[in-house]
């Protein structure tokens, strides 16, 4: 067992009656008592285990006030906990250290997942915004396509109507030419053609011998 070690009385009082767990003198005393590394987080556990052993050694201290303990002197010499008590304290603090490490890992994992969640949320918001823009553009494109199709239908209808008018005009033109001006135009064309080419003009009363009017072959110049 390690030899006794001297500590200030106020440190001893803090261990027994409570105080600042981060006090460096207290942490040094608790580390000596438990023969392990004690920090501010583990100080309350180490102090409870150490105080139990001290009260076993000096039962009168359980009823003494902090002032009464401080009046016992300026310094106090204490010994480390017995091996069984040390093993118990060390096992408890080792377990706490393991839990603290696991907790730190979980905190880090939570922080990582939170950051990933934020990144995914940001990406989703960006994708959603782009999708909205795309849908709006697609909707505008559908409107343009619909308008264009409507205009195309209008043009086709107009073209069909125009074709019907053209066909109607053609049909009416042929009938008029054939009925109203067909005979006169043919006579005029034939007369003009005969004069232009020198061919004999036919017509007049039919000849008795052949049946045609004014036989062109009877002329001595033919």
PLY file of the C-alpha trace (Angstrom):
ply
format ascii 1.0
element vertex 222
property float x
property float y
property float z
element edge 221
property int vertex1
property int vertex2
end_header
0.00 0.00 0.00
1.25 3.46 -0.79
2.49 5.59 2.11
0.35 8.32 3.55
0.30 11.66 1.78
-0.28 15.06 3.29
-2.99 17.37 1.95
-4.36 20.76 3.03
-7.25 20.50 5.50
-9.61 22.49 3.25
-9.09 19.83 0.54
-9.96 17.13 3.06
-13.07 19.11 4.09
-14.11 19.48 0.43
-13.84 15.72 -0.03
-16.01 14.99 3.02
-18.53 17.82 2.91
-18.63 18.64 -0.80
-17.35 21.55 -2.85
-15.83 22.39 -6.20
-15.39 19.09 -8.01
-12.92 20.69 -10.42
-10.58 21.84 -7.62
-7.12 20.62 -8.55
-6.22 19.81 -4.92
-9.34 17.66 -4.57
-8.66 15.82 -7.84
-5.09 15.15 -6.71
-6.30 13.79 -3.36
-8.99 11.56 -4.92
-6.52 10.22 -7.50
-4.18 9.30 -4.64
-6.95 7.68 -2.57
-8.23 5.54 -5.47
-4.84 5.10 -7.12
-6.37 6.06 -10.48
-6.73 9.10 -12.66
-9.73 11.12 -11.46
-11.10 14.12 -13.36
-13.90 16.55 -12.54
-16.53 14.26 -14.05
-15.47 11.28 -11.97
-14.75 13.31 -8.80
-18.22 12.85 -7.21
-18.00 9.03 -7.54
-14.42 8.88 -6.29
-15.28 11.23 -3.40
-18.27 9.10 -2.36
-16.19 5.91 -2.32
-13.29 7.62 -0.50
-15.59 9.30 2.03
-17.18 5.95 2.90
-13.79 4.48 3.72
-12.67 7.56 5.70
-15.87 7.50 7.79
-15.17 3.84 8.58
-11.77 4.88 9.90
-13.01 7.99 11.74
-16.74 7.59 12.55
-16.75 10.86 14.53
-16.25 12.79 11.28
-19.73 11.78 10.08
-21.34 14.11 12.65
-18.78 16.93 12.40
-19.56 20.06 10.47
-17.26 21.47 7.82
-16.06 24.07 10.34
-15.37 21.50 12.99
-13.35 19.40 10.55
-11.40 22.46 9.41
-10.55 23.27 13.05
-8.74 19.95 13.39
-5.64 21.41 11.81
-4.14 22.95 8.70
-3.11 19.67 7.11
-4.08 16.03 7.15
-2.20 12.86 6.26
-4.28 10.25 4.46
-3.56 6.80 3.12
-4.76 5.26 -0.15
-7.83 3.06 -0.07
-7.33 -0.64 0.66
-6.83 -2.84 -2.37
-10.44 -4.12 -2.37
-11.83 -0.60 -2.16
-9.34 0.56 -4.79
-10.41 -2.25 -7.14
-14.06 -1.36 -6.61
-13.43 2.33 -7.30
-11.24 1.61 -10.31
-13.80 -0.81 -11.80
-16.58 1.74 -11.38
-14.54 4.54 -12.95
-13.35 2.26 -15.75
-16.97 1.48 -16.52
-17.79 5.17 -16.43
-14.87 5.91 -18.74
-16.14 3.27 -21.16
-19.65 4.73 -21.05
-18.24 8.18 -21.58
-16.32 7.00 -24.65
-19.44 5.33 -26.02
-21.44 8.46 -25.34
-18.84 10.57 -27.13
-18.99 8.21 -30.11
-22.78 8.44 -30.14
-22.63 12.22 -29.90
-20.20 12.30 -32.82
-22.43 9.92 -34.79
-25.49 12.06 -34.05
-23.60 15.16 -35.17
-22.55 13.39 -38.38
-26.07 12.14 -39.08
-27.47 15.59 -38.35
-25.03 17.12 -40.82
-25.88 14.47 -43.42
-29.59 15.07 -42.84
-29.09 18.80 -43.33
-27.13 18.16 -46.54
-29.80 15.77 -47.85
-32.52 18.27 -46.94
-30.62 20.99 -48.81
-30.17 18.73 -51.85
-33.84 17.78 -51.73
-34.88 21.41 -51.53
-32.66 22.21 -54.53
-34.00 19.24 -56.51
-37.56 20.17 -55.59
-36.97 23.73 -56.75
-35.48 22.51 -60.03
-38.38 20.09 -60.49
-40.83 22.94 -59.95
-39.00 25.05 -62.55
-39.00 22.10 -64.94
-42.72 21.51 -64.42
-43.42 25.20 -65.02
-41.34 25.16 -68.20
-43.05 21.95 -69.31
-46.44 23.51 -68.63
-45.47 26.56 -70.68
-44.27 24.27 -73.44
-47.61 22.42 -73.41
-49.42 25.73 -73.70
-47.25 26.77 -76.63
-47.74 23.39 -78.26
-51.50 23.64 -77.75
-51.58 27.14 -79.23
-49.48 26.04 -82.18
-51.74 23.04 -82.78
-54.80 25.29 -82.68
-53.26 27.68 -85.17
-52.27 24.76 -87.37
-55.84 23.46 -87.30
-57.11 26.91 -88.26
-54.67 27.11 -91.18
-55.65 23.64 -92.35
-59.34 24.52 -92.23
-58.70 27.73 -94.15
-56.65 25.83 -96.71
-59.41 23.24 -97.10
-61.97 26.00 -97.57
-59.73 27.66 -100.14
-59.29 24.37 -102.02
-63.06 23.93 -102.05
-63.47 27.44 -103.46
-60.83 26.73 -106.12
-62.50 23.47 -107.07
-65.87 25.20 -107.20
-64.52 28.02 -109.38
-62.89 25.52 -111.73
-66.11 23.55 -112.03
-68.19 26.65 -112.66
-65.67 27.99 -115.20
-65.80 24.81 -117.33
-69.61 24.77 -117.37
-69.83 28.43 -118.38
-67.26 28.08 -121.12
-68.87 24.94 -122.52
-72.48 26.20 -122.42
-72.41 29.91 -122.91
-69.39 30.53 -125.07
-68.40 27.16 -126.40
-70.06 27.33 -129.86
-69.31 30.95 -130.67
-65.73 30.62 -129.53
-65.24 27.53 -131.67
-66.68 29.21 -134.78
-64.57 32.29 -134.25
-61.43 30.19 -133.70
-62.07 28.12 -136.81
-62.67 31.21 -138.97
-59.60 32.92 -137.62
-57.52 29.80 -138.10
-58.63 29.46 -141.74
-57.77 33.01 -142.59
-54.43 32.78 -140.97
-53.34 29.54 -142.67
-54.96 30.07 -146.12
-57.26 27.13 -145.70
-60.61 27.45 -147.48
-63.44 28.81 -145.50
-66.29 26.47 -145.16
-69.83 27.15 -144.28
-72.91 28.49 -145.98
-75.51 26.33 -147.62
-74.70 22.63 -148.12
-73.59 21.55 -151.63
-75.97 19.23 -153.42
-73.25 16.81 -154.51
-71.37 16.30 -151.22
-73.54 17.64 -148.45
-71.10 20.27 -147.11
-71.68 23.94 -147.47
-69.50 25.67 -150.18
-67.29 22.72 -151.18
-63.72 23.88 -150.71
-62.42 21.38 -153.24
-64.45 22.92 -156.05
-62.26 25.98 -156.17
-59.72 25.89 -159.00
-57.08 27.40 -156.77
-57.11 24.52 -154.25
0 1
1 2
2 3
3 4
4 5
5 6
6 7
7 8
8 9
9 10
10 11
11 12
12 13
13 14
14 15
15 16
16 17
17 18
18 19
19 20
20 21
21 22
22 23
23 24
24 25
25 26
26 27
27 28
28 29
29 30
30 31
31 32
32 33
33 34
34 35
35 36
36 37
37 38
38 39
39 40
40 41
41 42
42 43
43 44
44 45
45 46
46 47
47 48
48 49
49 50
50 51
51 52
52 53
53 54
54 55
55 56
56 57
57 58
58 59
59 60
60 61
61 62
62 63
63 64
64 65
65 66
66 67
67 68
68 69
69 70
70 71
71 72
72 73
73 74
74 75
75 76
76 77
77 78
78 79
79 80
80 81
81 82
82 83
83 84
84 85
85 86
86 87
87 88
88 89
89 90
90 91
91 92
92 93
93 94
94 95
95 96
96 97
97 98
98 99
99 100
100 101
101 102
102 103
103 104
104 105
105 106
106 107
107 108
108 109
109 110
110 111
111 112
112 113
113 114
114 115
115 116
116 117
117 118
118 119
119 120
120 121
121 122
122 123
123 124
124 125
125 126
126 127
127 128
128 129
129 130
130 131
131 132
132 133
133 134
134 135
135 136
136 137
137 138
138 139
139 140
140 141
141 142
142 143
143 144
144 145
145 146
146 147
147 148
148 149
149 150
150 151
151 152
152 153
153 154
154 155
155 156
156 157
157 158
158 159
159 160
160 161
161 162
162 163
163 164
164 165
165 166
166 167
167 168
168 169
169 170
170 171
171 172
172 173
173 174
174 175
175 176
176 177
177 178
178 179
179 180
180 181
181 182
182 183
183 184
184 185
185 186
186 187
187 188
188 189
189 190
190 191
191 192
192 193
193 194
194 195
195 196
196 197
197 198
198 199
199 200
200 201
201 202
202 203
203 204
204 205
205 206
206 207
207 208
208 209
209 210
210 211
211 212
212 213
213 214
214 215
215 216
216 217
217 218
218 219
219 220
220 221
